[in-house]
Amino acid sequence: MGNAGSIARACGVVGAGGAGFPTHVKLSAKAEVFAVNAAECEPLLYKDQTILEEALPTFTEGLMMCAEAVGATRVLVGIKEKHREVIERLRDGLPPGVDVCPLRDTYPSGDEHILVYDTTGRTVPKGGIPLDVGVVVNNVETILNVGAQKPVTEKWLTVSGAIPEALSGKVPLGITLLDVLRAAGAPTEGMGFIVNGPMMGFVTADLLQPVTKTTSGILVLPAGHSLLQRKGRSAQAVHKIAYTCDQCMRCSDFCPRDLLGHIVKPHKAMISVGFSPDEATAWQKTALYCCECALCTLYACPEDLDPFRVMVESKRALAAKGVRPLKEAAEPIPMYDYRRTPTSMLVRRLDLDRFMAPHRFADFNLHPKKLTLPLKQHAGVPARAVVKAGDRVAAGGLLADIPEGALGAKIFSPLAARVLSVDAQAIRVEVA
Protein backbone atom coordinates (compact mmCIF):
# COMPACT_ATOMS: atom_id res chain seq x y z
CA MET A 1 0.00 0.00 0.00
CA GLY A 2 1.35 3.38 -0.97
CA ASN A 3 1.30 6.51 1.17
CA ALA A 4 -2.09 7.53 -0.23
CA GLY A 5 -3.50 4.16 0.75
CA SER A 6 -2.20 4.52 4.30
CA ILE A 7 -3.74 7.99 4.53
CA ALA A 8 -7.06 6.76 3.13
CA ARG A 9 -7.21 3.98 5.73
CA ALA A 10 -6.18 6.21 8.62
CA CYS A 11 -8.66 8.93 7.64
CA GLY A 12 -11.70 6.78 6.86
CA VAL A 13 -11.87 7.66 3.15
CA VAL A 14 -14.46 5.76 1.12
CA GLY A 15 -16.01 6.17 -2.31
CA ALA A 16 -18.04 9.34 -1.85
CA GLY A 17 -20.41 8.94 -4.76
CA GLY A 18 -21.50 5.30 -4.82
CA ALA A 19 -21.52 2.32 -2.49
CA GLY A 20 -18.75 3.72 -0.29
CA PHE A 21 -16.07 1.16 -1.10
CA PRO A 22 -13.09 1.69 1.24
CA THR A 23 -10.53 3.67 -0.74
CA HIS A 24 -7.45 2.17 0.91
CA VAL A 25 -8.34 -1.18 -0.66
CA LYS A 26 -8.57 0.32 -4.15
CA LEU A 27 -5.26 2.09 -3.71
CA SER A 28 -3.53 -1.13 -2.73
CA ALA A 29 -3.88 -2.33 -6.35
CA LYS A 30 -1.46 -1.70 -9.22
CA ALA A 31 -2.76 -0.30 -12.49
CA GLU A 32 -1.53 1.41 -15.66
CA VAL A 33 -4.27 4.03 -15.58
CA PHE A 34 -5.71 6.11 -12.75
CA ALA A 35 -9.03 7.64 -13.85
CA VAL A 36 -11.02 10.37 -12.12
CA ASN A 37 -14.76 10.04 -12.47
CA ALA A 38 -15.85 13.67 -12.73
CA ALA A 39 -18.82 12.90 -14.99
CA GLU A 40 -21.43 13.57 -12.29
CA CYS A 41 -24.05 12.15 -14.61
CA GLU A 42 -27.11 12.46 -12.34
CA PRO A 43 -29.20 15.51 -13.25
CA LEU A 44 -29.43 18.31 -10.65
CA LEU A 45 -26.24 17.33 -8.80
CA TYR A 46 -23.32 19.76 -8.94
CA LYS A 47 -21.06 19.00 -5.97
CA ASP A 48 -18.18 17.53 -8.01
CA GLN A 49 -18.08 20.57 -10.29
CA THR A 50 -18.11 22.77 -7.21
CA ILE A 51 -15.18 20.89 -5.66
CA LEU A 52 -13.12 21.34 -8.83
CA GLU A 53 -13.92 25.05 -8.77
CA GLU A 54 -13.41 25.67 -5.04
CA ALA A 55 -10.78 23.14 -3.93
CA LEU A 56 -8.62 22.35 -6.96
CA PRO A 57 -5.21 22.48 -5.16
CA THR A 58 -6.26 19.90 -2.54
CA PHE A 59 -7.89 17.75 -5.22
CA THR A 60 -4.70 17.92 -7.31
CA GLU A 61 -2.60 16.84 -4.34
CA GLY A 62 -4.86 13.85 -3.79
CA LEU A 63 -4.88 12.97 -7.48
CA MET A 64 -1.12 12.73 -7.76
CA MET A 65 -0.87 10.80 -4.48
CA CYS A 66 -3.45 8.26 -5.67
CA ALA A 67 -1.83 7.89 -9.09
CA GLU A 68 1.53 7.26 -7.46
CA ALA A 69 0.04 4.73 -5.07
CA VAL A 70 -1.26 2.51 -7.89
CA GLY A 71 1.82 3.06 -10.07
CA ALA A 72 -0.18 4.61 -12.91
CA THR A 73 1.66 5.67 -16.06
CA ARG A 74 -1.41 7.54 -17.31
CA VAL A 75 -3.65 9.83 -15.27
CA LEU A 76 -6.93 11.12 -16.68
CA VAL A 77 -10.01 13.07 -15.67
CA GLY A 78 -13.29 12.18 -17.36
CA ILE A 79 -15.64 15.18 -17.32
CA LYS A 80 -18.61 16.16 -19.45
CA GLU A 81 -17.70 18.32 -22.40
CA LYS A 82 -20.43 20.84 -21.52
CA HIS A 83 -18.41 22.01 -18.50
CA ARG A 84 -16.14 24.16 -20.66
CA GLU A 85 -15.00 26.57 -17.94
CA VAL A 86 -14.13 23.76 -15.53
CA ILE A 87 -12.27 21.90 -18.29
CA GLU A 88 -10.17 24.97 -19.04
CA ARG A 89 -9.45 25.40 -15.35
CA LEU A 90 -8.33 21.77 -15.11
CA ARG A 91 -6.10 22.04 -18.17
CA ASP A 92 -4.47 25.13 -16.70
CA GLY A 93 -4.26 23.92 -13.11
CA LEU A 94 -3.46 20.20 -13.25
CA PRO A 95 0.14 18.96 -13.60
CA PRO A 96 1.49 18.35 -17.13
CA GLY A 97 0.67 14.88 -18.38
CA VAL A 98 -2.77 14.64 -16.77
CA ASP A 99 -5.27 14.06 -19.58
CA VAL A 100 -8.58 15.92 -19.35
CA CYS A 101 -11.02 13.78 -21.36
CA PRO A 102 -14.28 15.47 -22.40
CA LEU A 103 -17.29 13.12 -22.29
CA ARG A 104 -20.59 13.26 -24.12
CA ASP A 105 -23.45 14.62 -22.03
CA THR A 106 -25.26 11.31 -21.74
CA TYR A 107 -26.63 9.22 -18.89
CA PRO A 108 -25.03 7.31 -17.22
CA SER A 109 -21.63 8.55 -18.38
CA GLY A 110 -20.44 8.22 -14.78
CA ASP A 111 -20.92 4.45 -14.74
CA GLU A 112 -17.30 3.40 -14.30
CA HIS A 113 -17.47 0.73 -17.01
CA ILE A 114 -18.68 3.32 -19.51
CA LEU A 115 -16.17 5.89 -18.26
CA VAL A 116 -13.31 3.42 -18.76
CA TYR A 117 -14.40 2.60 -22.31
CA ASP A 118 -15.01 6.23 -23.29
CA THR A 119 -11.63 7.44 -21.97
CA THR A 120 -9.32 4.48 -22.67
CA GLY A 121 -11.07 2.33 -25.28
CA ARG A 122 -10.74 -0.65 -22.92
CA THR A 123 -13.81 -2.80 -22.30
CA VAL A 124 -14.28 -4.02 -18.74
CA PRO A 125 -15.27 -7.71 -18.84
CA LYS A 126 -18.83 -8.74 -18.13
CA GLY A 127 -18.92 -9.41 -14.40
CA GLY A 128 -15.55 -7.66 -13.98
CA ILE A 129 -14.16 -4.43 -12.58
CA PRO A 130 -11.97 -1.70 -14.13
CA LEU A 131 -8.86 -3.22 -12.55
CA ASP A 132 -9.31 -6.20 -14.90
CA VAL A 133 -8.23 -3.90 -17.73
CA GLY A 134 -5.54 -2.07 -15.77
CA VAL A 135 -7.61 0.89 -14.56
CA VAL A 136 -8.45 2.23 -11.09
CA VAL A 137 -11.34 4.70 -10.91
CA ASN A 138 -12.14 7.10 -8.08
CA ASN A 139 -14.48 10.05 -7.96
CA VAL A 140 -13.69 13.70 -7.30
CA GLU A 141 -14.63 13.94 -3.63
CA THR A 142 -12.85 10.71 -2.74
CA ILE A 143 -9.63 12.06 -4.22
CA LEU A 144 -10.16 15.39 -2.46
CA ASN A 145 -10.43 13.56 0.87
CA VAL A 146 -7.13 11.78 0.23
CA GLY A 147 -5.48 15.09 -0.61
CA ALA A 148 -6.83 16.72 2.56
CA GLN A 149 -4.94 14.14 4.64
CA LYS A 150 -7.26 14.48 7.63
CA PRO A 151 -10.14 12.45 9.07
CA VAL A 152 -13.28 12.51 6.94
CA THR A 153 -15.78 14.46 9.03
CA GLU A 154 -17.60 16.48 6.35
CA LYS A 155 -19.60 15.69 3.24
CA TRP A 156 -19.99 17.71 0.07
CA LEU A 157 -23.54 17.61 -1.28
CA THR A 158 -26.02 19.51 -3.44
CA VAL A 159 -29.47 20.76 -2.46
CA SER A 160 -31.54 21.34 -5.59
CA GLY A 161 -34.98 21.06 -7.14
CA ALA A 162 -37.84 23.34 -6.15
CA ILE A 163 -35.60 26.07 -4.74
CA PRO A 164 -34.45 29.36 -6.34
CA GLU A 165 -30.89 28.13 -6.91
CA ALA A 166 -29.04 24.88 -6.37
CA LEU A 167 -26.47 25.04 -3.59
CA SER A 168 -23.42 22.82 -3.11
CA GLY A 169 -21.18 22.82 -0.08
CA LYS A 170 -19.83 20.98 2.96
CA VAL A 171 -21.86 19.81 5.95
CA PRO A 172 -20.84 17.78 9.02
CA LEU A 173 -21.40 14.04 8.81
CA GLY A 174 -24.28 12.98 11.02
CA ILE A 175 -26.31 16.18 10.60
CA THR A 176 -29.98 15.65 9.72
CA LEU A 177 -31.35 16.21 6.23
CA LEU A 178 -33.79 18.67 7.79
CA ASP A 179 -31.00 20.86 9.15
CA VAL A 180 -29.34 20.92 5.74
CA LEU A 181 -32.59 21.83 4.00
CA ARG A 182 -33.20 24.67 6.45
CA ALA A 183 -29.68 26.00 5.94
CA ALA A 184 -30.30 25.99 2.19
CA GLY A 185 -33.59 27.84 2.59
CA ALA A 186 -35.45 24.95 0.97
CA PRO A 187 -39.19 24.52 1.51
CA THR A 188 -40.36 21.40 3.35
CA GLU A 189 -44.15 21.81 3.51
CA GLY A 190 -45.95 20.18 0.59
CA MET A 191 -42.70 18.70 -0.72
CA GLY A 192 -41.20 15.28 -1.31
CA PHE A 193 -37.54 14.40 -1.10
CA ILE A 194 -35.04 12.20 -2.90
CA VAL A 195 -31.67 11.49 -1.33
CA ASN A 196 -28.86 11.52 -3.93
CA GLY A 197 -29.75 11.81 -7.61
CA PRO A 198 -33.17 11.55 -9.28
CA MET A 199 -32.22 8.32 -11.05
CA MET A 200 -30.36 6.19 -8.50
CA GLY A 201 -31.44 7.99 -5.35
CA PHE A 202 -34.26 6.97 -3.01
CA VAL A 203 -37.43 8.70 -1.86
CA THR A 204 -37.61 9.48 1.85
CA ALA A 205 -40.09 11.03 4.24
CA ASP A 206 -37.61 10.83 7.13
CA LEU A 207 -35.85 14.17 7.23
CA LEU A 208 -34.27 13.32 10.57
CA GLN A 209 -32.01 10.71 9.00
CA PRO A 210 -28.32 11.66 8.98
CA VAL A 211 -26.01 12.69 6.18
CA THR A 212 -23.45 9.92 5.61
CA LYS A 213 -20.22 9.49 3.64
CA THR A 214 -22.23 8.50 0.53
CA THR A 215 -24.86 11.25 0.56
CA SER A 216 -24.46 13.25 -2.65
CA GLY A 217 -27.52 15.45 -2.61
CA ILE A 218 -31.05 16.21 -1.50
CA LEU A 219 -33.60 16.79 -4.25
CA VAL A 220 -36.70 18.78 -3.28
CA LEU A 221 -39.80 18.25 -5.44
CA PRO A 222 -43.51 19.13 -5.15
CA ALA A 223 -45.27 16.31 -3.32
CA GLY A 224 -47.32 15.27 -6.35
CA HIS A 225 -44.39 15.08 -8.77
CA SER A 226 -44.47 11.99 -11.00
CA LEU A 227 -40.88 11.02 -10.13
CA LEU A 228 -41.76 10.72 -6.44
CA GLN A 229 -44.77 8.58 -7.29
CA ARG A 230 -42.85 6.28 -9.62
CA LYS A 231 -39.94 5.79 -7.25
CA GLY A 232 -42.28 5.32 -4.29
CA ARG A 233 -44.23 2.36 -5.66
CA SER A 234 -44.70 -0.62 -3.39
CA ALA A 235 -43.27 -4.01 -4.38
CA GLN A 236 -46.84 -5.25 -4.81
CA ALA A 237 -47.62 -2.46 -7.28
CA VAL A 238 -44.39 -3.14 -9.21
CA HIS A 239 -45.30 -6.80 -9.60
CA LYS A 240 -48.92 -6.08 -10.51
CA ILE A 241 -48.06 -3.81 -13.43
CA ALA A 242 -45.22 -6.09 -14.56
CA TYR A 243 -47.77 -8.59 -15.87
CA THR A 244 -48.74 -6.08 -18.58
CA CYS A 245 -45.23 -6.02 -20.12
CA ASP A 246 -45.56 -6.70 -23.86
CA GLN A 247 -41.83 -7.48 -24.33
CA CYS A 248 -41.15 -4.52 -26.61
CA MET A 249 -37.47 -4.69 -25.50
CA ARG A 250 -36.94 -0.92 -25.33
CA CYS A 251 -35.58 -1.32 -21.80
CA SER A 252 -32.92 -3.71 -23.08
CA ASP A 253 -32.20 -1.62 -26.18
CA PHE A 254 -31.29 1.41 -24.04
CA CYS A 255 -29.49 -0.45 -21.26
CA PRO A 256 -25.96 1.05 -21.00
CA ARG A 257 -24.35 -2.19 -19.84
CA ASP A 258 -26.04 -4.06 -22.69
CA LEU A 259 -24.58 -1.51 -25.11
CA LEU A 260 -21.16 -2.44 -23.71
CA GLY A 261 -21.82 -6.07 -24.64
CA HIS A 262 -22.56 -7.32 -21.12
CA ILE A 263 -25.86 -8.88 -22.23
CA VAL A 264 -28.20 -7.26 -19.72
CA LYS A 265 -31.87 -7.84 -20.63
CA PRO A 266 -34.40 -6.19 -18.32
CA HIS A 267 -37.28 -7.39 -20.51
CA LYS A 268 -36.37 -10.97 -19.63
CA ALA A 269 -36.45 -10.23 -15.92
CA MET A 270 -39.96 -8.85 -16.39
CA ILE A 271 -41.08 -12.31 -17.54
CA SER A 272 -39.77 -13.84 -14.32
CA VAL A 273 -42.48 -12.13 -12.25
CA GLY A 274 -44.99 -14.69 -13.48
CA PHE A 275 -42.93 -17.74 -12.52
CA SER A 276 -42.15 -19.61 -9.33
CA PRO A 277 -38.78 -18.77 -7.71
CA ASP A 278 -37.11 -21.88 -9.17
CA GLU A 279 -38.49 -21.34 -12.67
CA ALA A 280 -37.65 -17.63 -12.61
CA THR A 281 -33.89 -18.13 -12.29
CA ALA A 282 -33.20 -18.58 -16.00
CA TRP A 283 -35.03 -15.34 -16.81
CA GLN A 284 -33.32 -13.39 -14.05
CA LYS A 285 -29.67 -14.19 -14.74
CA THR A 286 -28.82 -11.15 -16.87
CA ALA A 287 -29.74 -9.01 -13.83
CA LEU A 288 -26.42 -10.07 -12.28
CA TYR A 289 -24.69 -7.58 -14.59
CA CYS A 290 -27.09 -4.64 -14.07
CA CYS A 291 -25.49 -1.38 -12.88
CA GLU A 292 -28.80 -0.19 -11.36
CA CYS A 293 -28.87 3.10 -13.26
CA ALA A 294 -32.72 2.95 -13.51
CA LEU A 295 -32.68 4.11 -17.14
CA CYS A 296 -34.90 1.18 -18.14
CA THR A 297 -37.71 2.33 -15.84
CA LEU A 298 -37.42 6.10 -15.84
CA TYR A 299 -36.58 6.67 -19.50
CA ALA A 300 -36.90 3.65 -21.80
CA CYS A 301 -40.17 1.93 -20.84
CA PRO A 302 -43.11 3.35 -22.84
CA GLU A 303 -45.68 1.72 -20.52
CA ASP A 304 -44.57 3.18 -17.18
CA LEU A 305 -43.53 -0.23 -15.86
CA ASP A 306 -40.63 -0.81 -13.48
CA PRO A 307 -38.00 -3.17 -14.92
CA PHE A 308 -35.36 -1.53 -12.70
CA ARG A 309 -37.03 -2.71 -9.49
CA VAL A 310 -37.55 -6.18 -10.97
CA MET A 311 -33.86 -6.32 -11.91
CA VAL A 312 -32.78 -5.34 -8.39
CA GLU A 313 -35.11 -7.94 -6.87
CA SER A 314 -33.77 -10.53 -9.32
CA LYS A 315 -30.16 -9.80 -8.28
CA ARG A 316 -31.06 -10.28 -4.64
CA ALA A 317 -32.96 -13.49 -5.33
CA LEU A 318 -30.05 -14.92 -7.30
CA ALA A 319 -27.55 -13.92 -4.61
CA ALA A 320 -29.70 -15.69 -2.00
CA LYS A 321 -29.47 -18.84 -4.13
CA GLY A 322 -25.71 -18.52 -4.37
CA VAL A 323 -25.73 -17.58 -8.06
CA ARG A 324 -22.77 -15.33 -8.83
CA PRO A 325 -21.75 -13.30 -11.91
CA LEU A 326 -19.35 -14.94 -14.35
CA LYS A 327 -16.42 -12.97 -15.71
CA GLU A 328 -16.43 -13.05 -19.51
CA ALA A 329 -14.93 -10.91 -22.28
CA ALA A 330 -17.30 -8.31 -23.74
CA GLU A 331 -17.38 -6.09 -26.81
CA PRO A 332 -19.60 -3.01 -27.29
CA ILE A 333 -22.39 -3.54 -29.77
CA PRO A 334 -22.41 -1.55 -33.05
CA MET A 335 -25.21 0.69 -31.72
CA TYR A 336 -23.15 1.84 -28.72
CA ASP A 337 -22.60 5.39 -30.02
CA TYR A 338 -26.17 5.79 -31.28
CA ARG A 339 -28.31 4.63 -28.37
CA ARG A 340 -26.68 6.73 -25.68
CA THR A 341 -29.28 8.72 -23.74
CA PRO A 342 -28.77 12.53 -23.87
CA THR A 343 -29.12 14.07 -20.43
CA SER A 344 -31.27 16.87 -21.88
CA MET A 345 -33.84 14.33 -23.08
CA LEU A 346 -33.72 12.47 -19.78
CA VAL A 347 -34.37 15.68 -17.85
CA ARG A 348 -37.43 16.41 -19.99
CA ARG A 349 -38.73 12.86 -19.62
CA LEU A 350 -38.42 13.14 -15.84
CA ASP A 351 -40.17 16.55 -15.83
CA LEU A 352 -37.16 18.12 -14.17
CA ASP A 353 -36.34 20.76 -16.77
CA ARG A 354 -38.30 23.37 -14.79
CA PHE A 355 -35.88 22.82 -11.88
CA MET A 356 -32.67 23.36 -13.83
CA ALA A 357 -31.74 26.51 -11.90
CA PRO A 358 -28.38 28.27 -11.48
CA HIS A 359 -26.06 26.61 -8.97
CA ARG A 360 -23.33 27.97 -6.72
CA PHE A 361 -21.06 27.15 -3.79
CA ALA A 362 -22.56 27.77 -0.36
CA ASP A 363 -20.61 28.08 2.88
CA PHE A 364 -23.19 26.39 5.10
CA ASN A 365 -20.97 26.64 8.23
CA LEU A 366 -23.34 24.46 10.28
CA HIS A 367 -22.94 23.68 13.99
CA PRO A 368 -25.71 21.24 14.92
CA LYS A 369 -26.40 20.35 18.56
CA LYS A 370 -26.49 16.59 17.97
CA LEU A 371 -25.09 14.22 15.36
CA THR A 372 -25.90 10.61 14.50
CA LEU A 373 -23.01 8.65 12.98
CA PRO A 374 -24.09 5.28 11.53
CA LEU A 375 -21.50 2.53 11.99
CA LYS A 376 -22.02 1.35 8.41
CA GLN A 377 -21.45 4.19 5.96
CA HIS A 378 -19.44 2.08 3.56
CA ALA A 379 -19.23 -1.25 1.76
CA GLY A 380 -18.16 -4.11 4.02
CA VAL A 381 -18.92 -4.61 7.69
CA PRO A 382 -19.96 -1.95 10.23
CA ALA A 383 -17.20 -0.10 12.03
CA ARG A 384 -16.56 -1.13 15.65
CA ALA A 385 -17.21 1.55 18.26
CA VAL A 386 -14.19 2.51 20.39
CA VAL A 387 -16.14 4.92 22.63
CA LYS A 388 -18.96 4.56 25.14
CA ALA A 389 -21.72 6.80 26.47
CA GLY A 390 -20.30 9.67 28.48
CA ASP A 391 -16.94 9.80 26.69
CA ARG A 392 -15.74 13.13 25.36
CA VAL A 393 -14.10 13.31 21.94
CA ALA A 394 -12.26 16.09 20.16
CA ALA A 395 -13.13 17.27 16.66
CA GLY A 396 -11.70 14.60 14.36
CA GLY A 397 -11.47 12.11 17.23
CA LEU A 398 -11.90 8.41 16.47
CA LEU A 399 -15.36 7.01 17.21
CA ALA A 400 -15.23 3.63 15.47
CA ASP A 401 -12.49 1.50 13.94
CA ILE A 402 -12.19 -1.20 11.29
CA PRO A 403 -12.74 -4.69 12.76
CA GLU A 404 -9.63 -6.86 12.56
CA GLY A 405 -9.20 -8.45 9.12
CA ALA A 406 -12.47 -7.00 7.79
CA LEU A 407 -13.44 -4.68 4.96
CA GLY A 408 -14.50 -1.37 6.45
CA ALA A 409 -13.67 2.22 7.29
CA LYS A 410 -13.01 4.34 10.37
CA ILE A 411 -15.54 6.90 11.62
CA PHE A 412 -14.60 10.16 13.30
CA SER A 413 -16.42 12.88 15.22
CA PRO A 414 -16.99 15.97 13.06
CA LEU A 415 -16.99 18.28 16.10
CA ALA A 416 -15.89 18.23 19.73
CA ALA A 417 -18.65 16.33 21.48
CA ARG A 418 -19.88 14.09 24.27
CA VAL A 419 -21.05 10.57 23.38
CA LEU A 420 -24.75 10.19 24.17
CA SER A 421 -25.27 6.56 23.14
CA VAL A 422 -23.70 3.65 21.27
CA ASP A 423 -25.63 0.74 19.79
CA ALA A 424 -25.26 -1.74 16.94
CA GLN A 425 -26.40 0.82 14.36
CA ALA A 426 -24.94 4.19 15.29
CA ILE A 427 -23.07 6.46 17.67
CA ARG A 428 -24.94 9.58 18.79
CA VAL A 429 -23.09 12.59 20.12
CA GLU A 430 -23.95 15.94 21.63
CA VAL A 431 -21.80 18.74 20.30
CA ALA A 432 -19.82 20.55 22.99
Order of alpha helices (4+ residues) and beta strands (2+ residues): alpha-alpha-beta-alpha-alpha-beta-alpha-beta-beta-alpha-beta-alpha-beta-beta-alpha-beta-beta-beta-alpha-alpha-alpha-alpha-alpha-alpha-alpha-beta-alpha-beta-beta-beta-beta-beta-beta-beta-beta
